[in-house]
Amino acid sequence: MMSTPVRHTNLEYLLSELRRVTALVSSRVQQMGADKQTEEDEFQGLYVSEDEINQLLSDPNLFLSGSYDADLGPKEIVADVANSRLSHLQRVLGLSPFELDVLLIALAPELDLRYERLYAYLQDDITRRRPSVDLVLRLFCPGLAGQVAARRCFDLDAPLLKYRIIELSEENQNRQPSLLARSIKLDEGIVAYLLGESKLDVRLRGIAEFADIEKSRLVVAEVEGYVTRLVELVAETKPGSSGFLCVLLGADEISKLNLAIEVCVRQELSPVVVNTTILPGLPRLESLLQLLEREARLRSAPIYWASYEALLKEESAPAQEAKRLVERLLKEQTGLSFISTIVPLPPALTGQKRREFQLSLSQSNYTERQNLWENQLGVAALELDLESLSSRFRLNSGQIVAAAATAYNLAAWRGETIPTLVDLEAACRHHSSQRLSSLARKITPCYRWEDIVLPVDQYNMLREIYEQVKHRSLVYEKWGFDRKIALGKGLNVVFAGPSGTGKTMSAEIIASGLHMDLYKIDLSTVVSKYIGETEKNLERIFTEAGESNAILFFDEADSIFGKRSEVKDAHDRYANIETGYLLQKMEEYDGIVILATNLRKNLDDAFVRRMHFIIEYPFPEEEDRFEIWRRVFPTAVPLDISVDLHFMARQFKIAGGNIKNIALTAAFLAASDNFTHAIPKVEMAHLIRATRREYQKMGKLCTQSDFGPYFSLLNDFTNKKRGVNGLKV
């Protein structure tokens, strides 16, 4: 009967190799003879009989897949090495025939537990259920000379242990056995791979994962030129060369990942993305990186080292050790690798014997962002001010794609099909980085343009700040000013004036009008007594602010932006270094920075020269105070006819912040006094009593000249509802 040739599956080829190794084991059993005890009586189970072994080895179904036909006989196997994981493993990890047989011997008990009994029989020890080094040497290496030579396969730098294919364990933990006595166990990840597992080894979870190709390939148009050339260069790389490294330099992580994924996809490869930031301090990092290298080789997966700058900037011992181990792995890699970083690599990592290219990916400009918005929104873009949106939110390509999808979802929630500009602004804020919250407090703006009272010139300057942000794309890009200005393209503003004159309110109004997040910097978390820590904190603030598309608001900024002093000691020298560093970061920053100070004269002259706007907030005059009083009460607050706002503005020379406090206190007093009335109202008496409380906080005396005809209300308030012991009843 002629057998039918078929092309085997991966499993069928693996089982055929196991049957081949089993045949070698069977011949070894026959050589051992039948001199073992065959009686099983009361010792049954304490040893392995020869009959049991012969029965196992003669099992006709041993290591047969479901495609085996017992009636027609085995189908003729036509070797398809290219599709066999076992052959691929041997090729990419460089296993010798002996090392491959060791792997198969260790794999057998993972698929059939009866092999544990077989190995115990061969080693004449019922407790030794795993093959030892001595056993595999005796099975596959005839003669002492061959066995001595094969011992090198168990060196730490040989493939079996270097790639963690096997583990060598000790059967007896109370002594240190020789190499021959150690047991061999196949790594669980290798077992999973040989049986067809497509995922990365579970021990790499949280450290590395396959890139989400469908999600990340949404945008590649802006890097198409780079992609095409890299694909050509990779194709020219000779097999067996020292590898191909592509360093992607730039702040747009998503665009860099898009580029790497597209290069891989065009070569029918799936890259593995490594979260480099978590490597420092990981237990058994060296072992994990060996595992990563093995998985990348087995799956022909290029490695993408994301945020590699985390290893370059950090000087701690764990970070330096992680950097050393990663660099060693990079030097040994023979395939395609990508390094994503925002800072250049040190010379130690470059100049290796491999093809190496560095590409700088600049952040998308206004026009590119606007074009991408138009592509994502389609006909919806016709009715939207995308120029202003692109100017205010410096999102990368991936963030724009995600924000557009979020905006459509927001519209769908309302039952609409087209997103509004408000939807897009909310989506942009959502997809901007939120890491800045660890160093600053996010302020939710509640004021609008109609809430603030300022002299005409100051109000106009505030509007000019707002308009500059909206039209940066027109001026810098379309009119070409970006080619004339290298630094200082951001907007740096100083609000100077006494407390309560509207500095914080102005920052909120700008953020509200631009629909951007506002972060108030907590200076206590920035300034440090330790040398160099303040600079590190400032670096984090400006870096993360750029990713957050947020407005930075430094309140009481003179404490850190103050004048530089004459150097008299080390403290003065380092304080001046901090000031100089801050000047540099502000010039480099492309966003909006608002500095608030009570005294403009306290600011360093170098800061003043670098400011685009300086708005002086004067103490409000009577006319302005009246306007503040008029606007401070919400429309829903019922004001009694007795309320005289002209009197309040004329008599009490206080700032807008104090006026706001008085209005709020008066409202609570009215609610407390009139809770039994059908319609409680804020009366003049409540305003007078609230003003007295504010004067007490300010440390001012309440005089009849200030309170005029209402001074008697203070006495009525003081003596109201007092009992016989002087206590309020």
C-alpha positions in Angstrom: 0.0 0.0 0.0 1.5 3.3 -1.0 1.4 6.1 1.5 0.0 9.5 0.6 2.4 12.4 0.7 1.2 15.4 2.7 2.7 18.6 3.9 2.7 18.4 7.6 1.5 21.0 10.1 3.9 22.5 12.7 2.6 20.0 15.3 3.0 17.0 13.1 6.6 17.9 12.3 7.3 18.4 16.0 5.8 15.0 16.9 7.8 13.3 14.1 11.0 14.7 15.6 9.9 13.4 19.1 9.3 10.0 17.6 12.8 10.1 16.1 14.4 10.9 19.5 12.2 8.2 21.1 13.7 5.7 18.7 17.2 6.6 20.1 15.9 6.2 23.6 14.4 2.8 22.7 17.8 1.6 21.5 19.4 2.7 24.7 16.8 0.7 26.7 17.5 -2.4 24.6 21.2 -2.0 25.4 20.6 -1.9 29.1 19.3 -5.5 28.8 16.8 -7.3 31.0 18.8 -7.7 34.1 16.5 -5.6 36.2 14.2 -7.1 38.8 10.8 -7.9 37.2 8.8 -9.1 40.2 6.5 -6.4 41.3 4.8 -7.8 44.4 5.1 -5.6 47.5 7.6 -3.3 45.8 5.3 -2.3 43.0 5.3 1.4 42.5 8.8 1.8 44.1 10.6 1.2 40.8 9.9 1.2 37.1 9.8 -2.2 35.5 11.2 -3.1 32.1 7.8 -4.3 31.0 6.3 -0.9 31.7 9.0 0.8 29.6 8.7 -1.7 26.7 4.9 -1.1 26.7 5.5 2.7 26.5 8.0 2.4 23.7 5.9 0.0 21.7 2.7 2.2 21.9 1.6 2.6 18.3 -0.1 5.9 19.1 3.0 7.5 20.8 3.3 11.1 19.6 0.8 10.8 16.8 -1.5 13.7 15.8 -5.1 13.4 14.8 -4.2 13.2 11.2 -2.6 9.7 11.7 -4.8 7.0 10.2 -4.3 3.6 12.0 -6.0 1.6 9.3 -4.2 3.1 6.3 -0.9 3.6 8.0 1.2 6.8 8.5 1.0 9.4 5.9 4.3 10.2 4.2 5.7 13.4 5.7 7.0 15.9 3.3 9.4 18.2 5.2 8.3 21.8 5.2 11.1 23.3 7.2 10.1 26.9 6.5 6.8 26.5 8.4 8.1 24.5 11.2 8.6 26.4 14.5 11.1 23.8 15.7 13.3 24.3 12.6 12.9 28.0 12.9 14.0 27.9 16.5 17.0 25.8 15.7 18.0 28.3 12.9 17.5 31.6 14.7 18.9 30.5 18.0 21.8 28.6 16.5 21.2 25.2 18.0 23.5 22.3 17.0 21.9 18.9 16.3 22.9 17.8 19.8 21.3 20.8 21.4 18.1 20.2 19.4 18.0 16.6 20.7 18.4 17.9 24.2 15.5 20.2 23.7 13.3 17.3 22.4 14.3 15.1 25.3 13.2 17.8 27.7 10.0 18.5 25.7 8.7 14.9 25.8 7.5 14.8 29.4 5.8 18.1 28.8 3.5 16.3 26.3 3.4 12.8 27.8 3.9 12.2 31.5 4.9 8.6 30.9 8.3 9.9 29.9 9.0 10.8 33.5 8.8 7.1 34.3 11.0 6.3 31.3 13.7 8.8 32.4 13.5 7.4 35.9 14.1 3.9 34.5 17.1 5.0 32.4 18.7 6.7 35.4 17.8 3.8 37.8 16.2 6.3 40.2 12.4 6.5 40.6 12.8 10.1 42.0 14.6 11.4 38.9 11.8 12.2 36.6 13.7 14.7 34.4 16.6 13.9 32.1 20.0 14.7 33.6 22.9 16.1 31.7 24.6 12.8 32.1 21.7 11.0 30.5 21.6 13.1 27.4 25.3 12.8 27.0 25.1 9.0 27.2 22.2 8.9 24.8 23.6 11.1 22.1 27.3 11.2 22.5 29.1 7.8 22.2 32.5 7.8 23.8 34.1 9.9 26.5 35.7 12.3 24.0 32.3 13.2 22.4 30.7 13.7 25.9 33.5 16.0 27.0 33.1 18.1 23.8 29.3 18.3 24.2 29.6 19.6 27.8 30.3 23.0 26.2 26.7 23.1 25.1 25.7 23.7 28.8 27.9 26.8 29.2 26.2 30.0 30.2 27.0 31.7 26.9 25.9 28.7 24.8 22.4 28.9 23.2 20.6 26.5 25.6 21.2 28.7 28.6 21.9 32.0 27.0 18.4 32.1 25.5 16.9 30.3 28.5 15.7 27.3 26.4 16.4 25.0 29.3 16.8 25.3 33.1 19.4 23.2 35.0 18.1 22.3 38.4 19.5 20.3 41.3 17.6 17.3 42.5 19.2 17.5 46.0 19.3 20.9 47.4 21.6 19.9 50.3 24.7 19.5 48.1 26.2 21.0 45.0 26.1 18.4 42.3 28.4 18.2 39.3 27.1 19.3 36.0 26.3 15.7 35.0 24.0 15.3 38.0 21.8 18.4 37.1 18.4 17.8 35.7 17.1 19.5 32.5 13.8 21.2 32.3 12.5 22.9 29.2 11.4 26.5 29.7 7.6 27.0 29.7 7.9 29.8 27.1 9.7 27.5 24.7 7.0 24.8 25.2 4.3 27.3 24.5 6.1 28.6 21.4 6.6 25.1 19.9 3.0 24.3 20.4 1.8 27.3 18.5 1.4 30.1 21.0 1.3 33.5 19.2 1.7 35.8 22.2 4.9 36.9 23.9 6.1 35.1 26.9 3.8 35.9 29.9 6.8 36.9 32.0 7.2 40.0 29.7 3.7 41.2 30.4 3.9 44.9 31.3 7.4 45.2 29.9 7.0 44.4 26.2 4.1 43.7 23.9 3.4 43.5 20.2 2.5 46.8 18.6 -1.2 47.4 17.9 -0.7 47.6 14.1 -4.3 48.4 13.2 -4.5 51.2 15.7 -1.1 52.7 15.1 -1.1 52.6 11.3 -3.7 55.3 11.1 -1.3 58.1 10.1 2.0 57.7 8.2 1.7 60.3 5.4 4.0 62.8 7.1 6.9 60.2 7.4 6.3 58.4 4.1 9.7 59.5 2.7 11.5 58.1 5.8 9.5 54.8 5.6 10.3 54.2 1.9 14.0 54.8 2.3 14.3 52.7 5.5 12.5 49.8 3.8 15.0 50.0 0.9 18.0 50.1 3.3 16.8 47.2 5.4 16.2 45.1 2.2 19.9 45.8 1.2 21.2 44.5 4.5 22.8 41.1 4.0 21.6 38.1 6.1 23.8 37.3 9.0 25.1 40.9 9.3 25.6 42.8 12.6 22.1 44.2 12.5 20.3 47.4 11.6 19.6 50.1 14.1 17.3 53.1 13.5 17.4 55.9 16.1 14.2 58.0 16.0 14.8 61.4 17.6 12.0 63.7 18.5 9.2 64.4 21.0 6.3 63.0 19.0 6.3 59.4 20.3 3.3 58.3 18.3 4.6 59.5 15.0 7.9 57.7 15.7 6.0 54.5 16.5 3.9 54.9 13.4 7.1 55.1 11.3 8.6 52.0 12.9 5.4 50.0 12.5 5.0 50.9 8.9 8.6 49.9 8.1 8.0 46.5 9.8 4.6 45.9 8.2 6.0 46.4 4.7 8.4 43.6 5.5 5.7 41.5 7.0 7.1 41.8 10.5 5.4 42.7 13.8 7.5 44.9 16.1 7.7 44.4 19.9 7.4 47.7 21.9 9.4 47.8 25.1 8.4 50.2 27.9 11.9 51.3 28.7 10.9 53.6 31.5 10.0 50.7 33.9 13.3 48.7 33.3 15.4 50.4 36.1 14.9 48.5 39.3 13.1 45.5 37.9 14.1 42.2 39.7 16.1 39.8 37.5 16.3 42.4 34.7 19.2 40.6 33.0 17.1 37.4 32.8 14.1 39.3 31.5 16.2 40.9 28.8 17.6 37.5 27.8 14.0 36.4 27.5 13.1 39.4 25.4 16.0 38.8 23.0 14.9 35.1 22.7 11.2 36.1 22.0 12.3 38.7 19.4 14.5 36.2 17.6 11.9 33.4 17.7 9.1 35.6 16.3 11.3 37.6 13.9 10.1 40.7 15.7 12.1 44.0 15.6 12.4 45.6 19.0 11.2 49.2 19.5 12.7 50.7 22.6 10.2 53.4 23.6 11.2 56.4 25.7 14.8 55.4 25.7 15.8 58.8 27.2 14.6 57.4 30.5 17.9 55.5 30.7 20.0 58.4 29.5 18.7 61.1 31.8 18.5 59.1 35.1 21.8 58.8 37.0 20.7 56.3 39.7 22.4 53.0 40.1 19.3 51.0 38.9 19.0 53.2 35.8 22.7 52.8 35.0 22.6 49.1 35.4 19.5 48.9 33.1 21.3 51.0 30.6 24.4 48.7 30.6 22.3 45.6 30.1 20.2 47.1 27.3 23.3 48.4 25.5 24.8 44.9 25.7 21.6 43.4 24.2 21.6 46.0 21.4 25.2 45.2 20.5 24.4 41.5 20.2 21.2 41.9 18.2 21.4 40.9 14.5 18.0 42.0 13.4 16.2 45.3 13.0 15.9 47.5 16.1 14.4 51.0 16.8 15.4 53.4 19.6 12.9 56.2 20.3 14.4 59.1 22.3 14.1 62.8 22.7 17.9 63.2 23.4 20.8 62.0 21.2 22.5 58.7 22.0 25.9 58.7 23.6 28.9 57.7 21.4 29.2 54.4 23.3 26.0 53.1 21.7 26.7 54.3 18.2 29.5 53.4 15.8 29.0 49.6 16.2 29.6 47.2 13.3 26.1 47.5 11.9 24.0 49.7 9.7 22.8 52.6 11.8 20.7 55.7 10.9 19.4 58.6 13.0 16.2 60.4 11.9 14.9 63.6 13.5 11.2 63.8 13.5 10.1 67.3 14.3 6.7 68.0 15.8 3.9 68.7 13.3 3.6 72.4 12.4 0.3 74.3 12.3 -0.4 73.6 8.7 0.3 69.8 9.0 -2.0 69.7 12.1 -4.8 71.6 10.3 -4.5 69.3 7.2 -4.7 66.2 9.4 -7.8 67.6 11.2 -9.4 68.2 7.8 -8.6 64.6 6.7 -10.1 63.2 9.9 -13.2 65.3 10.0 -14.1 65.3 6.3 -17.1 67.5 5.5 -17.4 68.4 9.2 -14.2 70.5 8.9 -15.9 73.0 6.6 -17.8 74.7 9.4 -15.1 74.6 12.1 -12.3 77.0 13.0 -9.5 74.4 12.6 -6.8 77.1 12.2 -7.4 78.3 15.8 -7.7 74.7 17.1 -4.3 73.8 15.5 -2.7 76.9 16.9 -3.9 76.3 20.5 -3.4 72.5 20.7 -0.1 71.1 19.6 -1.2 67.5 19.3 0.8 64.9 17.5 -0.7 62.9 14.6 -1.9 60.0 16.7 -3.5 62.3 19.3 -5.3 64.2 16.5 -6.7 60.9 15.1 -7.8 59.8 18.6 -9.2 63.3 19.4 -11.3 63.3 16.2 -12.8 60.0 17.1 -13.6 61.2 20.6 -15.2 64.3 19.2 -17.5 62.2 17.1 -18.4 60.1 20.1 -19.3 63.3 22.1 -21.6 64.4 19.2 -23.2 61.0 19.0 -24.0 61.2 22.8 -26.2 64.2 22.0 -27.7 62.4 19.1 -25.8 64.4 16.5 -23.6 63.2 13.6 -21.3 66.3 13.3 -19.0 67.4 16.1 -18.8 71.0 17.2 -15.8 73.1 18.0 -16.6 72.6 21.7 -16.5 68.8 21.1 -13.1 69.1 19.4 -11.7 71.3 22.2 -12.9 68.9 24.9 -11.4 66.0 22.9 -8.0 67.8 22.6 -7.9 68.4 26.3 -8.8 64.8 27.0 -6.0 63.5 24.8 -3.3 65.8 26.0 -1.0 64.5 28.7 -2.3 64.8 32.3 1.0 64.2 34.0 1.5 67.8 35.0 -1.0 67.4 37.8 1.8 65.9 40.0 3.6 69.2 40.1 0.7 71.6 39.7 -2.9 72.2 40.6 -5.4 72.2 37.8 -7.8 75.2 37.9 -11.2 75.0 36.4 -11.9 78.4 35.0 -15.2 80.0 36.1 -14.8 83.6 34.9 -15.6 85.1 31.6 -14.7 88.3 29.9 -17.8 90.1 31.2 -16.7 89.3 34.8 -13.6 91.4 34.9 -13.3 95.1 35.5 -10.0 96.8 34.3 -8.9 100.1 32.8 -9.3 100.2 29.0 -5.6 99.8 28.2 -5.2 96.8 30.5 -8.3 95.2 29.2 -7.2 95.6 25.6 -3.8 94.0 26.4 -5.6 91.0 27.9 -7.6 90.7 24.6 -4.4 91.0 22.6 -2.9 88.0 24.5 -6.0 86.0 23.7 -5.8 87.0 20.0 -2.1 86.2 19.7 -2.7 82.6 20.8 -5.5 82.2 18.3 -3.5 83.5 15.3 0.0 82.2 16.0 -0.3 79.8 13.0 -1.0 82.7 10.6 1.8 85.0 11.9 4.5 82.4 12.5 3.9 80.0 9.7 2.0 81.5 6.8 3.6 84.9 7.2 7.0 83.3 7.8 8.0 84.7 11.2 9.0 81.2 12.4 12.0 81.5 10.0 13.1 84.7 11.6 12.7 83.6 15.2 14.6 80.6 16.6 13.5 80.8 20.2 10.8 82.5 22.1 7.8 81.5 20.0 5.8 80.9 23.1 3.9 83.6 24.9 5.3 84.9 28.2 3.2 87.2 30.2 3.5 89.1 33.5 0.5 90.1 35.6 1.7 92.6 38.2 -0.3 94.3 40.9 -1.6 94.1 44.5 -3.5 91.1 45.7 -7.2 90.9 44.7 -6.8 93.1 41.6 -7.7 90.4 39.1 -4.5 88.6 38.2 -5.8 85.0 38.8 -9.2 86.0 37.3 -7.4 87.1 34.1 -5.5 83.8 33.8 -8.8 82.0 34.2 -10.5 84.2 31.6 -7.8 83.5 29.0 -7.9 79.8 29.6 -11.7 79.8 29.4 -11.7 81.8 26.2 -9.1 79.5 24.6 -10.8 76.4 26.0 -7.4 75.3 27.4 -6.4 73.7 30.7 -4.9 76.0 33.3 -2.4 74.7 35.8 -1.3 76.7 38.8 2.3 75.8 39.7 2.8 74.9 43.4 6.1 76.6 44.1 6.6 74.6 47.3 7.0 71.5 45.1 9.4 73.2 42.7 12.0 75.1 44.8 14.3 72.7 46.7 17.2 73.3 49.1 19.1 70.5 47.4 21.5 71.6 44.6 20.1 70.7 41.2 16.7 69.6 42.3 15.0 72.8 41.4 16.3 72.6 37.9 15.0 69.0 37.6 11.6 70.1 38.8 11.5 72.9 36.3 12.6 70.6 33.5 9.7 68.3 34.3 7.2 71.2 34.5 8.1 72.6 31.1 8.4 69.2 29.4 5.1 68.0 30.7 3.4 71.3 30.1 4.3 71.0 26.4 2.7 67.6 26.3 -0.4 68.8 28.2 -1.2 71.8 25.9 -1.8 73.7 29.1 -1.3 77.3 30.3 1.2 77.6 33.1 0.4 80.0 35.9 3.1 80.9 38.4 1.5 82.8 41.3 3.7 84.9 43.5 6.4 84.3 40.8 8.9 86.7 42.3 9.9 84.0 44.8 11.5 82.0 42.0 11.7 84.6 39.2 13.2 87.2 41.4 16.2 89.4 40.7 19.6 87.8 40.6 21.8 88.9 43.4 25.5 89.6 43.7 27.4 86.4 44.4 28.6 86.4 47.9 28.5 82.7 48.7 27.6 79.3 47.2 23.9 79.9 47.9 23.9 83.0 45.8 25.7 81.3 43.0 23.3 78.4 42.8 20.3 80.7 43.1 21.5 82.6 40.1 22.1 79.3 38.2 18.5 78.4 38.8 17.3 81.8 37.5 19.5 81.5 34.4 18.2 78.0 33.8 14.6 79.2 34.0 15.3 81.9 31.5 16.5 79.2 29.1 13.5 77.0 29.6 11.1 79.9 29.1 12.7 80.8 25.8 12.6 77.2 24.6 8.9 76.7 25.7 6.4 77.0 22.9 3.3 77.4 25.1 1.8 80.1 27.3 3.4 81.1 30.7 1.8 83.6 33.0 3.7 85.0 35.9 1.8 86.8 38.7 3.6 89.1 41.1 2.5 91.6 43.7 5.5 93.8 42.9 6.9 94.2 39.4 10.1 95.7 40.7 11.0 92.4 42.3 11.3 90.6 38.9 14.7 90.2 37.4 15.4 92.6 34.5 16.3 89.6 32.2 12.9 88.2 32.7 11.2 91.5 32.0 13.0 91.8 28.6 11.8 88.3 27.6 8.2 89.0 28.4 5.8 89.6 25.5 3.2 91.4 27.7 3.4 93.0 31.1 0.1 94.1 32.5 0.0 96.4 35.5 -3.1 95.8 37.6 -3.9 99.1 39.4 -5.8 99.4 42.7 -9.4 100.0 41.5 -10.8 103.6 41.6 -14.3 104.4 42.7 -15.8 104.0 39.3 -14.2 100.6 38.8 -15.1 99.5 42.3 -18.8 100.3 41.6 -18.6 98.2 38.4 -17.1 95.3 40.4 -19.9 95.6 43.0 -22.4 95.6 40.2 -21.0 92.5 38.6 -20.1 90.5 41.6 -23.6 89.3 42.4 -25.0 86.5 40.3 -28.3 87.4 38.6 -30.2 85.0 40.8 -29.3 86.8 44.0 -32.2 89.0 45.2 -31.0 92.4 46.2 -33.1 94.5 48.6 -34.0 98.1 47.6 -31.9 99.2 50.6 -28.6 98.1 49.0 -26.6 101.2 48.0 -23.7 100.0 45.8 -22.6 103.6 45.1 -22.0 104.1 48.8 -20.1 100.8 49.0 -17.8 101.8 46.1 -17.2 105.3 47.4 -16.6 104.6 51.1 -14.6 101.3 51.0 -11.3 101.5 49.1 -10.7 97.8 48.7 -9.7 95.5 45.9 -11.9 93.3 43.8 -10.9 90.2 45.8 -12.2 91.8 49.0 -15.4 92.9 47.3 -16.0 89.3 46.2 -15.5 88.1 49.8 -17.9 90.7 51.2 -20.6 89.8 48.6 -20.3 86.1 49.4 -20.4 86.7 53.2 -23.4 89.0 52.8 -25.2 86.3 50.8 -24.7 83.8 53.6 -25.8 86.3 56.2 -29.0 87.0 54.3 -29.7 83.3 53.9 -29.2 82.8 57.6 -31.3 85.7 58.7 -34.1 85.2 56.3 -34.5 81.5 56.1 -38.0 81.8 57.6 -39.1 84.3 54.9 -40.7 83.3 51.7 -38.2 85.3 49.6 -34.9 86.1 51.5 -33.0 89.1 50.2 -29.5 90.6 50.6 -30.0 93.9 52.5 -27.7 96.8 53.1 -27.3 95.6 56.7 -25.9 92.3 55.5 -23.3 94.1 53.3 -22.3 96.3 56.3 -21.9 93.3 58.6 -19.9 91.4 55.9 -17.7 94.5 55.4 -17.0 94.5 59.1 -15.8 90.9 58.9 -13.6 91.7 56.0 -12.1 94.7 57.8 -11.3 92.4 60.8 -9.4 90.0 58.5 -7.5 92.9 56.9 -6.6 94.3 60.4 -8.4 97.6 59.8 -10.5 99.5 62.2 -14.2 100.1 61.6 -14.6 103.9 61.9 -17.7 106.1 61.6 -16.1 108.0 58.8 -15.9 104.9 56.7 -19.3 103.4 57.5 -21.2 106.8 57.6 -24.9 106.6 58.3 -24.7 102.8 58.4 -22.2 102.8 61.4 -25.1 102.2 63.8 -25.8 98.9 62.1 -22.5 97.6 63.5 -23.6 98.3 67.0 -26.9 96.6 66.4 -25.1 93.6 65.0 -22.7 93.5 68.0 -25.4 93.7 70.6 -27.9 91.6 68.8 -29.4 88.6 70.7 -27.1 88.8 73.7 -28.2 87.1 76.9 -27.7 88.1 80.5 -24.2 86.5 80.6 -23.1 88.3 77.5 -23.5 85.2 75.3 -25.5 85.0 72.2 -28.8 83.2 72.7 
